[in-house]
Amino acid sequence: MTQKIRTRIAPSPTGFLHLGTARTALFSWAFARHFGGDFVLRIEDTDVARSTQASVEQILQAMHWLGLDYDEGPFYQMQRLERYQAVVEQMLAAGTAYRCYCTPEELDAMREAQKARGEKTGYDGRWRPEPGKVLPPVPDGVKPVVRFRNPAEGDVTWNDLVKGPITINNREIDDLIILRPDGVPTYNFAVVVDDWDMAITHVFRGDEHVNNTPWQINIFRALGAPLPQFGHVPVILGDDGLKLSKRRGAVSVTAYEEMGYLPEAMLNYLARLGWSHGDDELFSREQLVSWFDGEHLSKSPAQWDAAKLAWVNAQYLKQADDARLATLATAQLRRKGVAASDAQVTPAHCALFKDRCTTTADLADWLAMYFAPVTPSPEEQAQHVTEAVKPALLALAARLATVDWEKAAINQAIKDTIAEHGLKMPQLAIPVRVLVCGRAQTPSVDAVLSLFDRKIVIDRLQAL
């Protein structure tokens, strides 16, 4: 490609950045990076009533967490009102737009009459200028909207990057409003001006926008602006087979961070939702950029699979740097109300338990026993901490009070206690786990105990 590739993501700050938008952002980012182009972040905040600063901050936080770095932006549409209004004035002068003075009540009556006649509802063009047509007198006190003068005949056709050729007849779409009475542009107009001004070459977005594309293409043409290429990505379906969305069933990207997922795992999983590279399931960010050329995007909806995401995250957790996991696990412990400092949670803690975990929240569940009291279940205590084994537990506590506090010495103290009391390893190791760890199953008991403060181990063994 000789043209400089420029893509964008343009979320609306009317709620959190959800998974579908995050995936579209990922595809746009990877495509730009693959071709050495630019990735632009734009905040489409013209829905003033519903846009919030908290949503803007969450979007920026989610992009940062996922590592989707942008080359330009964030641009805010509400800071560009003068530009939109100037373009509207040019269109009015060129005859590609016109003022419409219909009141909301008139539009409602228009739609009701169309329904009664069994017609498709839409604007009937009563203020659209035509040769020889006499327009109604301009009413007093009505602030007009500005409508785009959509071509009345012909087709709009584009070769979609995902879906292939799409054609929609101009008779299927009416003269949409491009500027509201308060001077704020509508989505379909603002997005065209933005993409034109920002020289966007490729637009990846959800396929709910397919019906918007003919209007946008016609506006691009009316402005004499170069057309970007469009790729409409199928929706993500939830477990119930219905579309994930802000308003139904979606969880924010940052919620997954809080649940203990790693950003590289989420990136990997999102990329595989509707895109593939052979049979590769796990791949790095660098591999994704190397492979993502806009091909191999699925035309079918993707199914969100929480179990698959958990599996992917577990693979990344196993490979993760233990010092990094210690920081993440500390934050998870604090979320759970367990006081643990950064110095207390060590890489050794994480190395011992991470293979048993799906998320850093799971890891924190394991590590909580080191920093908070444990409460063994009455069933496990009754089953394993029997009268017969209590003398051995007290003897082990006495031995552990004097040995070097490291794995080999702890292991020898356990073996000496087993030999002294005529027990087998599980007969002592499991009760030790129940009392010290609050659970009957853990990794190797000597390795687990060596990471505890000595006093905590002895106190828990003696509290029979």
N, C-alpha and C positions, 0 to 999 in steps of 0.2 A: 504494500500500500504506500503510495507516494504522499498522500494527504496526511497531515498530522492528525492522529486519532484523538478525539476528545469526547469523553463520556461524562455522565453526571448522575447523581442521585438527588432526588428532590422531595424529601419527606415533608408531610404536613404536620406541624407541631400541635395537633389536636389530640394527641395521645402519645403513648410510648412508641419507640421504634420496634415494630413487631417482626416476626420471623420472615414473613414474605418480603417486606421491604429490605430487611437485612440481606436476604438472598439476592435480591435484585441489585443491591449495592455491591455485593461481592462479585456478581457477574460483571457489572459495569467496571469495577475496580480492576479485576483480573484481565479483562479485555484491554483496557487502557495500558496496563502494565506490560502485557504480552507484546503489544505493538510499540512500546516506548512512547505512549501518548500521555495525555493529561486526564485526570479525574477531578471533577468539580462537585462541590457540595453546595446545594441551594436549599434554602428553607422557604417552603411555600406557605406563607403565613397570612394570606389574604382573607382567610376565614377568621375575621377578627374576634367574633363572639366566642369561638371555641379554641383558638390558639392560646397557648400558655408558655410562659418562660420556663416553667418546670419541664415541659415537654421538650423544649429546645435543648435544655441542659441534658436531659436523658438521652436524646438523639446523639448529641456530641459525645457523651460518655460511652454510649454503646459503640459508636464508630471507633472511638479510641481503644476500647477493650478488644474489639475484633481486629484491630491493627489495620483498618481500612483508611490509610492516610490519604488525604486529598491534597491536590496541588494548588487549588484555588478555592476561596470561600472561607466560611459560609457566607453566601449572599442571601439577603432577605428581601422578599418581594415588596414588603411594605416600605422599604427604603428606596424603591424604584418607581414610585407612583408617577412622578413627573415624566419619566420615560414612556410609560404605557400611555399616558394621556397625550403625549406628543405624537406617538404613532397613531393613535385614534384620530387625532386632528388631520394627519396626513391621509388617512383612509377616508375620512369624511370628504376631504377636498378631492380625492381621486374617485369618489363615487363607489368605493368598495365597502362602505359602511354608511349607516343612516341613523337618524334619531327616531326613536319610537316612543310615543306618548301614551301607550296603553296603560291603564291603571290595573292593579292586581285583580280588581273586580271584573274588569272587561276580559282579562285573560281567562279567569275562571269561567265566565259565561261562554267564552269562545270554545273552551274545552268541553263544557257540558253539552253545547249544541252539536259539536262534532261527534261526541259519544252517542247522542240521541239519533244522529243520522247514520251511525255505524261506521264512521270514518276514523282514520288514525288521527290522534290528537297532535296538535302542533300549532305553531304560530302561523296565522293565515296571511301574513304579508300586508296587512292593511296600511302600514306606514312605509312600505317598501316603494321607493320611487321607480316608476316605469315611464317610458315615453308615452305622452298623451294621457297619463293617469292623473286625476285630480285627488290630491291628498286631503284628508279631513282637516278642518281648521285646528290650529294648535290650541289646546285647552289652557285656560288660565290655571296657574298654581300647580301644574303637574311637572315634576322634574323628569326629563326623559332618560331612558336608557339608550345606549348605542348598540345597534345590532350589526352583525356582519352580513353583507349582501352575498349570501352563498350562491354559487352558480345554480341555475334552475334546471339545467339539463346536463347530460353526460354522466360519466362514471369517475370515481376516484379509485385508482388501482396502485397498490404498492407490493413489492416483493418482500414479505416479512422475513426477517432473519431466522425466525423460529417456525412460523406456520406456512411459509411459502406465499404464493400469490394470493392476494385478497382484493376483491372488488366490491364496492358499495356504490349504488346509484345515488346521485345527488338528490333525487326526489325523496329519498328516505330520510334526509336531514333537512332541518329548517334553518331559518336565519337566527343563529344563536346570539344571545346577549354577550357583548364583549366588554362593556363598561357599565357598571351600575350607576344609579343616580348620584351616589356619594363619591363617584370618581374612582372607586376601587375596581380593578379589572376582575373578570371571571377567569376561572382556571384555564380553559381552553385557549384563551387569548394570551394571558400572561406567560404561559409555558412556551408559546411560539416565540414571543418577543425575547424571552430569556434565552432559549436555545439558539436563536438567531444571533443575539448580541454576544453570547458566550461561545459562538462557533462550534456548537456541539455537532459531532458527525454521526454518532451512533447512540440511539436511545433504547435501552433495555428497560422494560417495565412489565407489570402484571397484565394478563390478557383481559382484565376488566376495562382496560383502556382502548381496546380495539375499536369500540364504537366512537371514541373521541377522535381517533386518528384522521378520518376523512375531513372533519372540520379543520383540524390543525393543518393538514396538507393544503387545503384550500386557502387558509389564511397565509401560510408560507408563500404560496403562489401569488396571492393578491399583493403581498409585500415585495415580491421579486427576490425573496430570500432563498438561499440554498437549502434543499431538503436534507435533513438527516436520514439515516437508515433506521428503521424501527424493528425491534424484536420484542414480541409479546410472549412472555413466559407464562405457562399454565400455572394455575393456583396450587397452593399447598392445601391438602385435605387433612382434617383432623382424624382422630380415631373413629369418629362417628360417620366419616365419609362426607362431611360438610366442610365448606371452606373455612380455613382459619382466617380470622380478621381481627382488627382492633376491637370490634364490637361483639365478637363471638368466638370465645374459646382460645384466643391467642394469648401467649405469655410473652412479656417483654424480653428483649435480649438481655437486659441487665438482670432480670430475675434469674436467668440461667447462671450468670456470674455469681449471684448470691447463693444459688443452690449448689455451687461447687464445681461447675463445669469449667474446663480450660478453654481459652479462646481459640487455640489452634485446633482443638477437637471440634468445637462448634463450627469453625470455618470449614473444616474437612467435611463435616456432616452436611452442612448447608450446601456446599458445592455439589455433593452427590444427589441432592434433591432436584432432579430435573436435568442433570448433566452427568456425563460419564467419560472416562478415559479407559477403554477396554474393561478389564475386570478389576482394575485398581480400586481398592476400598480405602486404603490409608495412604496419604501422600502429604508432603510438606507444602508450605506456602510457595516455596520456590518452584516446586514441581507443578503446582496449579498454574502459576503464572506462565511457566514454560509451555504448558499444554493447552491453555484456554484461548482458543482462536475464534470463538463464536460458533464453532461447529459442535455437533453432538448434543445439542440442547433438545430435550424431549418435548414432543408435542402433546403429551398426556399429562394430566395432573399428577403431582407427586404426593405420596402418602407420608405424613409425619409418623415416625416410628420411635417412640420414646425408648424402647428397649435397644434399638439399634444405636441411637445416640449414646445411651449408657455404655454400650459395648465399645464404641469408638473412644469415648472419654476414658474408659478404663485402660485402653491400649496406650493412650498418650500419658496417662498418669504413671504407668509403669516405667515409661521412658523419661519422665520429667526429672529435672534437677532437684535433688533433695533439699537443698538450701531454699530454693524457690518455693517448694511445697511447704516447708516449715513456716514461711511467711503467710502463705495462703491458709494453712491449717490454723495458725494463730488467730487470723481474722475470723475464721469459722467458729472457733472456740468462743470468741467474744460475742458472736451473734447468738450463741447458745447460752450466754451468761456465765461462761467459765472463765475465771480470771487466770490468764497465762501470759507471761511476757515473751517478747521475741527471743530473749536469751534462753528461756526455759524449754521452748519447743525446738528441738535440735534436728539437723538432717538425719541423725541416726534414728530418731523416732519415726520419721517418714519412710526411711529405707526399710525398716522392719515391717511396716504395716501396709504400704501402698499397694502391694500386689493383691491384697484382699479387698481393695476399695474400688468403687465406681466413680466417686466424686471426692473433692476435698472435704465436703460435709461428712461423708462416711469416714474419712481419715480422722476428722475431728472427733467423731463418735468414739473411735478407738482410743484417741489420745486423751480424752476427757478423764479417764481413770487415773492419769498421772497428776492431775491438778485439782480434782474434786472428789469428794467422798463417793464410794460405790455402795450400792445396795444389792447384794446377791438376791436372786429369787428364792423364796422359801423352799420351793421344790428342789432346786439345785443344791441348796445348803443341806436340806434333809437327806438328799440322795448321796452326797459326796463327803460332807463334813460330819462323819459319824463318830461316835464315841471311841471306836476302835482306832481311828487315825489321829485323834486330837493329841495324844502324847507325842506322836511323831511331828506334828505341826509345831508344837511348843519347842521341841528339841531343835527343829530346823531354825526357828526364830533365834534361839540361843546361839547356834553356830553362825548364823548370818550376822550377828552383832559384832563378830570379831574378824571375819575373813576380809581379804581385799575385795573392794566392791567392783568386780569385773566378772564377765561372763564365765570364764573358766573356773574361778574360785567358787562362784555361786553353784555351778554345775557339780563341783566336787562336794560341796556341802550337802546338796540334795542326795547325791549318791551315798555319801557316808550315812546320812539319816535313813535312807532306804535299807542299807545293809544292817544298820543297828536295830531296826524295828522289823526286819523280815518282810518288807513290802516289795511290791513291784512299782516301777516308775509311775504308771497311771494312778496307782492308789494314793500316791502322795502329790504328784504334779497337778492332778485335777482339783483336789481340795485347795491347793495353794492358789490356783487360778481363780477359783470361786471367791475366796476370801480377799485376795489382793486386787484382782481385776474385776470382780463382780460378774464373771462369766466363766463357763467351763471350757470354752475353746479359745485358744490364742495361738500365736506362733510359739516357737520353742521357749519354754518357761524360763530358762536361765537368761536368754536374750531379753525377754520382756522384763524380768526383775532387775536386770543390770541398769535399765534406764530409769528406774524409780529412785527417788530419794530413799536411802537405807531405812531411815526412821519410819517412813510410811509403811514399808513392807513389814517391818517388825511389829509395828502397832496393829496392823490389820491381821497378822497371823496370831497375835496374842488375844485379839478381841473375839474369842470363841463363844 
